[in-house]
Amino acid sequence: MSESPHSSKTMPIDPALFRRIDLNLFKIFREIARAGGIGAAARRLNLQQPSVSLALKRLEDHLETELCIRSSKGVELTPSGRVVAGFVDQLFRQIQVLPQSVAGASADVEGLLTIRAVSGVASRELDETIGSLARRHPGIRLRIDIAPRRLVLQALVKDAAEVCIAFDAAPRADLFYEPLMREYQQLYCSRHHPLWGAKVNNPEVLGEERVIVTGSDEPEDVRHFRDRYQLGLAPAGEAENLIEARRMIGTGYGIGFLPTMIADEGVKKQELWPMLPDPMLPNYLLYLVTKPEAQQTLPTQLFLAEIRRRLAARGLPI
């Protein structure tokens, strides 16, 4: 009887395997194992599900063993899959500390790290990483640029930035996307609005309200919500910068959506009122977007290693 090409039988060592295998396949398999399913891994990686399935198949073919058993509930790792998952976790832990080890063995790291982001990013892990970078590597100069979403990734492609932070419904195949945080948006009004203090369970009643929108920087989840309930079809105001959108909402020029984390202070000061029940809020992932590892500068690698460590320690994003 002939053996299956994915047999779990011990295989002889193949010295050419490292030259043939794409290490990005390990990244994708790691997300499959962590997420418990191909669809869930695709969402975390901002990739199409067939691309993730193909990557899994390619890795299984390289290793000549079945790694996952697919079912209606997701995937279950085979014994070989559990071995590979453990190896990949160890590999990525070593990769994450490699830049610090290299930096510690050499002279002080110097260089410019440019981060370009959409407006209003409020991430504790990002703030802590920036502070840690300043203390450990004072020779690294940091520049943070805020731009509309359509210009954020252009900076990365044109070598005007090393790290980008954005939500992106159309990921590029030549860039690497890592979830940074899940952002929720709430619909706010000012204290001058007649619905101040009330919760709106049926947003359709707001169809005649003056609405502030954020133009091309509006996430698709928020736009779909507005379209569903016919909100802001003829906007009263528009600002791609969330700080200016908050200004218009807070002064009573109209109601509008804002990320909850940047509106919290205004809520505490009773300048903004959250109108929708929490389970109704549109939400989406913000991504760290970078070039492939081989094209990254050492300051970029140090930054990414630190923020990945902090995100992994907190189990983020959720």
Steps between C-alpha positions, in 0.01 A plus 500: 500500500644840402549760767311833507719800413379648830591196708614567858787256452839642600660652194872534427652844552481711187790749497337694214174563688606838637592622154167389353252600768342844535521607865178701458322162492599454865349840585171401342497155662566664838185711459298195393610317815435802724164592345373142472381536144597607151230766473590649838869503407418673171315775688788548744751522215270708277537243224252315281403155631616314184847655541523365855379156390758493222779600740403215733501255209843620387644458850353150530651411163842633604495303827327199342253464783144605583493783756127564542174307489224725370147488640188717507623647829842601367822302503662260742876455499633153428786368716739627231315832498548540875873436459526760222289750699735466797802543273348809335418661835858447614632630168297819521600562861863478393441728203332760719799526736759479222515876425556582870773236521672638191469856629638402839804341337579799282535874532199715586231482235441821308264595222161643419176311559201654324150388592213618285151446637138594457383757752374412845691177569476440875707193596656442840742248349611753239561768762693262727711377208596856403602575859702179527674571170608844624649356819677203344615658174528878536690516170184416306315810379123462480269675255121454504298625204119509494336469160176391334476126450556521124842660563613283791604191307644710219766617745603140566513407132698815412749452789371810682408293808607172660180420692140587418187477715172480314187300437512353152226311318721434195835368627802500271674167442846661530441635852463325836195570719489436874196580719575782745164555666126475453341843481135573579312804376208660681249758376530818707303818545577818696327614818304746284320214322142412608599131530774573755475233772289259292589170335382442144408134441368564149745717301243542223339778707819706442458509123426874494787596733795715393796258480876559499698248292872426468525475122747252355626419852165349596533124565277279288323363808392852596397588144295180475328587829412848372376361170287240675321762711509781240715729717693791351399447139545879465767571766488824695879497537808302405850471651754228427687588820312350796600787729317745274203262469486490880507881508196525270308237696587655836389848394163368385553535126371146456509147638772263386707187553830507691727223637397445860855529636554852367151611608519365857643821643223705339242261648652537848492880465137478382587655165394191301218251550515140366165442330509129405492186720844335516401173322403704192835673449685449169854373552806399297870423532782753475815345353871551527613491139865447408719382219633143506754434773797494262426861401464638852754725670635408843299780673189358335580148619561623854170688502306201365661252737407718799139566400447134407625396842258738671206394284575130560527557877149648506349264246414789269330581276163340579 
